[in-house]
Amino acid sequence: MGEVGLAGEVRNVAGVPRRVAEAERMGFRRAIVPAGSADASSGATAMEVVEVEDVRHAIREALRG
């Protein structure tokens, strides 16, 4: 979850920990978030949180799982 720039960079958005916690409640097991998201996993217990710099990295992570 994040904002994608024209050059493919993944930018931070507000409320990442809250969004991760809500995704976990909805049954998701992994979240791909922008690198440097402050404590993105703080609201989740079993959620795997993967930080990425750009869309290429996000796609590699998505295909890994």
N, C-alpha and C positions, 0 to 999 in steps of 0.2 A: 504494500500500500504506500503510495507516494505520488508525486507529480513527476511526469516525464517531460524533460526539456527537448527542444528541437535537435540537439546534438546527441540525444539518447541518455543523458544523465538522469539519475533518479534523485529527485529532491525531496527533502523532508516536508511533512505536512503537520498541522497541529493535531495533538491528541493521539499520537501513535500508540502509547501504552493502553489507552482506553479502547482504541480500535482493535488492538491485538486481543485484549481480554474479551471483547464482544465476539470476535471471530472464534475464539476458543469455546465460548458458550454455545455458539451455533454449530460446533462440531468440527471445525477446521483443526488440523494437527500441525500445520506449518504456515508461517507467515514470512513473506519476503518484504523487507522494509528497507528504506534508504540507510546507507552507512552513516553512522554517527547519530542515529535516532536515540535520544536520551532515554535510557532505561526502557527500551521497547518491550522487554519481556517482564517488566515489573508487575504487570497485571495478570500475567498468565502463569499457570503452574506446570502444565505438561506440554505446552506449545513450543515447538521448535521455531526459533526466530533466527532468520538468516538475513544479514545485512549485505546490501549490494551497492556498488558504485554506479552501474549503468545497466541499460536494458540487456546487453549481451550477457552480463553476469547473471541477471535475473532469469533469463531464459535457460542458461546452463543449470542453475539451481532448480528451476521448475522441472526440467527434464530429468534431473538426478533422482527426484523423489518418487 
